[in-house]
Amino acid sequence: MYLGIDVGGTKTLVARLDEHGVIKQSERFPTPQKYSEFLDALKETIDKLGEYDYRACGVGIPVSVYDRESAVAVSFGNLAWKRVHVAHDIERIVHCPVAVENDAKLAGLSEATLRPDVDKVLYVTISTGIGIGLVNDGQIDTAVGDGGGRTIMINYRGKFVPWESFASGKAIVERFGKRAADITDEATWQRIAHDLAMGFQHLIALTEPDLVVVGGSVGRYFERLKPHLRAELKAFETPLLKLPKLEEAKRPEEAVVYGCYDLVKGLYGRHRQHSVR
């Protein structure tokens, strides 16, 4: 068995997966703003899953600055946690090897694993914020910024501002007074696509992916967005920079926990199992 933990800014999903990556059981809980309270809630939730032998545990966190050499999560986008040792602290709860990675990168790994014939996959999750993951030949590219849409500066209405500040799901609600789920008119989706295309054009030029996968709460309505986004991006296409394919995430709700499994299965799949008590 494997554990996958998707730590979100508001909710945390904990899933137990079998040897083949099938979710057998899952639990959710609100993510506390205090890190110590999060660890307590996580232990309580894992205990609810029962006692199992786990080979390894993968954890996806919304980290914006992550020191991978020391495994210290320095800061987060939507959480007040600072300089926390997530892997070390969770290992004390689950008693098995723990691997921690940026949540958008893990979601990208999951989606790329579902498309083994594609060499380079750019994953963009559009929710409260904008997260980014690049997977090249089945490997996460950690050089692509953990800060996601906060670190991409765009000239918007005469000022350079973070892409996330005007194109994220939160920005959409603030601007139009509706969530993506409630937007049905073509004119509004065209305006959303225009704002998103500014950042997508930058990312595509930087990473040159074969495929762009869109996830998150806005990505769930990709069929409404896709024709407008393609039209906007076509304007940036050149003979040297072709527009890659655009697709919706296949497992948008659980992409991160599947990515947790994909990560630790590769790292620890042959290790002996450990019992959580």
C-alpha positions as CSV (number, residue, x, y, z in Angstrom):
1,M,0.0,0.0,0.0
2,Y,0.9,3.6,-0.6
3,L,-0.2,6.9,0.9
4,G,-0.9,10.1,-1.0
5,I,-1.4,13.4,0.7
6,D,-2.6,16.5,-1.2
7,V,-2.3,19.5,1.1
8,G,-4.4,22.4,-0.2
9,G,-4.8,25.9,1.0
10,T,-8.3,25.1,2.3
11,K,-8.6,21.3,2.3
12,T,-6.3,18.3,2.6
13,L,-7.0,15.0,0.9
14,V,-5.4,11.7,2.2
15,A,-5.7,8.6,0.1
16,R,-4.7,5.0,0.4
17,L,-3.6,3.5,-2.9
18,D,-2.8,-0.1,-3.7
19,E,0.2,-1.5,-5.6
20,H,-1.4,-0.6,-8.9
21,G,-2.2,3.0,-8.0
22,V,-5.9,2.5,-7.4
23,I,-7.4,4.6,-4.6
24,K,-9.0,2.2,-2.1
25,Q,-9.9,4.7,0.6
26,S,-9.7,8.5,1.1
27,E,-10.5,11.1,3.7
28,R,-10.6,14.9,3.6
29,F,-10.2,17.5,6.3
30,P,-10.0,21.4,6.4
31,T,-6.3,22.5,6.3
32,P,-5.5,24.3,9.6
33,Q,-3.6,27.6,9.3
34,K,-1.3,26.5,12.2
35,Y,1.2,23.9,11.1
36,S,1.2,22.0,14.4
37,E,-2.6,21.7,14.2
38,F,-2.2,20.4,10.6
39,L,0.0,17.6,11.8
40,D,-2.4,16.7,14.6
41,A,-5.3,16.6,12.1
42,L,-3.3,14.6,9.6
43,K,-2.5,11.9,12.2
44,E,-6.1,11.7,13.2
45,T,-7.2,11.3,9.6
46,I,-4.6,8.6,8.8
47,D,-5.6,6.7,11.9
48,K,-9.2,6.7,10.4
49,L,-7.9,4.8,7.4
50,G,-6.9,1.9,9.7
51,E,-3.6,0.1,10.1
52,Y,-1.9,-0.9,6.9
53,D,1.6,-1.7,5.7
54,Y,2.8,1.2,3.6
55,R,5.8,1.1,1.3
56,A,6.0,4.9,1.1
57,C,4.1,8.2,1.3
58,G,4.0,11.0,-1.2
59,V,3.0,14.5,-0.2
60,G,2.0,17.4,-2.5
61,I,2.2,20.9,-0.9
62,P,1.4,24.3,-2.3
63,V,4.9,25.5,-1.6
64,S,6.2,28.6,-3.4
65,V,9.8,28.4,-2.1
66,Y,11.2,24.9,-1.5
67,D,14.8,24.1,-0.6
68,R,15.0,20.5,-2.0
69,E,18.5,19.9,-0.7
70,S,17.5,20.4,2.9
71,A,13.8,19.4,2.4
72,V,12.7,22.6,4.0
73,A,9.5,24.3,2.7
74,V,10.4,27.9,3.2
75,S,7.1,29.6,2.3
76,F,3.7,28.8,0.8
77,G,1.3,30.7,-1.4
78,N,-2.0,30.2,0.5
79,L,-0.7,29.1,3.9
80,A,1.1,31.0,6.7
81,W,3.6,28.1,7.3
82,K,7.2,29.1,7.2
83,R,10.4,27.0,7.1
84,V,8.7,23.7,7.9
85,H,10.3,20.2,7.6
86,V,7.3,18.5,6.1
87,A,8.9,15.2,5.1
88,H,10.6,14.7,8.5
89,D,7.5,15.6,10.4
90,I,5.2,13.3,8.4
91,E,7.7,10.4,8.6
92,R,7.2,10.5,12.4
93,I,3.4,9.9,11.8
94,V,3.5,7.3,9.0
95,H,6.7,5.5,9.8
96,C,7.7,5.0,6.2
97,P,9.8,6.9,3.6
98,V,8.2,10.2,2.6
99,A,8.8,12.2,-0.5
100,V,7.5,15.8,-0.7
101,E,7.0,17.9,-3.9
102,N,5.2,21.0,-5.1
103,D,1.5,20.0,-5.7
104,A,1.3,21.3,-9.2
105,K,4.4,19.4,-10.2
106,L,2.9,16.2,-8.9
107,A,-0.4,16.8,-10.7
108,G,1.6,17.3,-13.8
109,L,3.5,14.0,-13.2
110,S,0.2,12.2,-12.9
111,E,-1.2,13.7,-16.1
112,A,2.0,12.9,-18.0
113,T,2.0,9.3,-16.7
114,L,-1.4,8.9,-18.4
115,R,0.1,10.1,-21.7
116,P,3.3,7.9,-22.0
117,D,3.6,8.7,-25.7
118,V,4.1,12.5,-25.0
119,D,7.7,13.5,-24.2
120,K,7.2,16.9,-22.7
121,V,4.0,17.9,-20.8
122,L,3.3,21.3,-19.4
123,Y,0.6,21.2,-16.6
124,V,-1.1,24.4,-15.6
125,T,-3.7,24.4,-12.7
126,I,-6.0,27.4,-12.5
127,S,-7.8,27.5,-9.2
128,T,-7.5,30.1,-6.4
129,G,-4.0,30.6,-7.8
130,I,-2.1,29.3,-10.8
131,G,0.3,26.4,-10.4
132,I,2.8,25.1,-13.0
133,G,4.5,21.8,-13.5
134,L,6.7,20.6,-16.4
135,V,7.4,16.9,-16.9
136,N,10.0,15.8,-19.4
137,D,10.4,12.1,-20.3
138,G,8.5,11.2,-17.2
139,Q,10.6,13.3,-14.9
140,I,9.6,16.4,-13.0
141,D,11.6,19.5,-14.0
142,T,12.2,21.2,-10.7
143,A,13.8,24.2,-12.5
144,V,10.4,25.4,-13.4
145,G,9.4,27.9,-10.7
146,D,7.5,26.6,-7.7
147,G,5.9,30.1,-7.4
148,G,3.7,29.4,-10.4
149,G,1.6,32.3,-11.6
150,R,2.9,34.6,-8.9
151,T,6.4,34.7,-10.4
152,I,5.3,35.5,-14.0
153,M,5.2,39.2,-14.5
154,I,2.9,40.4,-17.3
155,N,2.3,43.9,-18.7
156,Y,-1.3,44.3,-17.9
157,R,-3.1,47.6,-18.4
158,G,0.2,49.5,-18.5
159,K,1.7,47.9,-15.4
160,F,3.8,44.8,-14.8
161,V,1.9,42.6,-12.4
162,P,1.9,38.9,-11.5
163,W,-0.1,36.8,-14.0
164,E,-2.0,35.2,-11.1
165,S,-3.3,38.5,-9.9
166,F,-5.6,39.0,-12.9
167,A,-6.0,35.5,-14.4
168,S,-6.5,33.1,-11.5
169,G,-9.8,31.6,-10.4
170,K,-9.8,34.1,-7.5
171,A,-9.3,37.0,-9.9
172,I,-12.1,35.7,-12.1
173,V,-14.5,35.8,-9.2
174,E,-13.4,39.3,-8.2
175,R,-13.7,40.6,-11.7
176,F,-16.9,39.0,-12.9
177,G,-18.7,38.2,-9.7
178,K,-19.0,34.6,-10.7
179,R,-17.1,31.3,-10.4
180,A,-16.0,29.5,-13.6
181,A,-18.8,27.0,-13.0
182,D,-21.4,29.7,-13.3
183,I,-20.0,31.5,-16.4
184,T,-21.8,30.4,-19.6
185,D,-21.6,33.4,-22.0
186,E,-19.0,33.4,-24.7
187,A,-18.0,37.0,-24.3
188,T,-16.8,36.4,-20.7
189,W,-14.9,33.3,-21.6
190,Q,-13.2,35.1,-24.4
191,R,-12.0,37.8,-21.9
192,I,-10.8,35.1,-19.5
193,A,-9.0,33.4,-22.4
194,H,-7.3,36.6,-23.4
195,D,-5.9,37.1,-19.8
196,L,-4.8,33.5,-19.6
197,A,-3.2,33.5,-23.0
198,M,-0.7,36.2,-21.8
199,G,0.8,33.8,-19.3
200,F,0.4,30.7,-21.5
201,Q,2.3,32.4,-24.3
202,H,5.2,33.1,-22.0
203,L,5.2,29.5,-20.6
204,I,5.0,27.9,-24.0
205,A,7.9,30.0,-25.4
206,L,10.0,29.1,-22.3
207,T,9.3,25.4,-22.1
208,E,8.3,24.4,-25.7
209,P,6.0,21.5,-24.6
210,D,4.4,18.9,-26.8
211,L,1.2,19.2,-24.8
212,V,-0.4,21.6,-22.4
213,V,-2.8,20.1,-19.8
214,V,-5.1,22.5,-18.0
215,G,-6.5,21.5,-14.5
216,G,-7.9,23.1,-11.4
217,S,-11.4,24.5,-10.7
218,V,-11.3,26.6,-13.9
219,G,-9.8,23.8,-15.9
220,R,-12.8,21.7,-15.1
221,Y,-14.7,23.9,-17.6
222,F,-12.0,23.6,-20.2
223,E,-14.4,22.9,-23.1
224,R,-15.9,26.4,-22.6
225,L,-12.4,27.9,-22.5
226,K,-10.5,25.9,-25.1
227,P,-11.7,27.5,-28.4
228,H,-11.1,31.0,-27.1
229,L,-7.7,30.1,-25.7
230,R,-6.6,28.4,-28.9
231,A,-7.7,31.5,-30.9
232,E,-5.8,33.8,-28.6
233,L,-2.6,31.7,-28.6
234,K,-2.7,31.3,-32.4
235,A,-2.0,35.0,-32.6
236,F,1.4,34.4,-31.0
237,E,2.3,31.4,-33.2
238,T,5.4,31.7,-35.5
239,P,7.2,29.3,-37.8
240,L,9.7,28.6,-35.0
241,L,7.2,28.4,-32.2
242,K,4.2,26.1,-32.9
243,L,1.2,26.0,-30.7
244,P,1.1,22.6,-28.8
245,K,-2.0,20.6,-28.2
246,L,-4.2,21.7,-25.4
247,E,-6.1,19.2,-23.3
248,E,-8.2,19.1,-20.1
249,A,-6.8,17.2,-17.1
250,K,-8.1,13.6,-17.1
251,R,-8.2,13.4,-13.3
252,P,-8.5,17.0,-12.1
253,E,-9.9,16.2,-8.6
254,E,-7.3,13.7,-7.6
255,A,-4.3,14.4,-9.8
256,V,-2.0,15.3,-6.9
257,V,-2.6,12.1,-4.9
258,Y,-2.1,10.1,-8.1
259,G,1.1,12.1,-8.7
260,C,2.2,11.3,-5.1
261,Y,1.8,7.6,-6.0
262,D,3.7,7.9,-9.2
263,L,6.6,9.7,-7.5
264,V,7.0,7.3,-4.6
265,K,6.4,4.2,-6.6
266,G,9.4,5.1,-8.7
267,L,11.5,6.0,-5.6
268,Y,10.5,3.4,-3.1
269,G,8.5,0.7,-4.9
270,R,11.0,-2.0,-4.1
271,H,11.6,-1.1,-0.4
272,R,10.2,-3.2,2.4
273,Q,6.8,-2.2,3.7
274,H,6.3,-0.3,7.0
275,S,3.3,-0.4,9.3
276,V,1.5,2.7,10.4
277,R,0.3,2.5,14.0
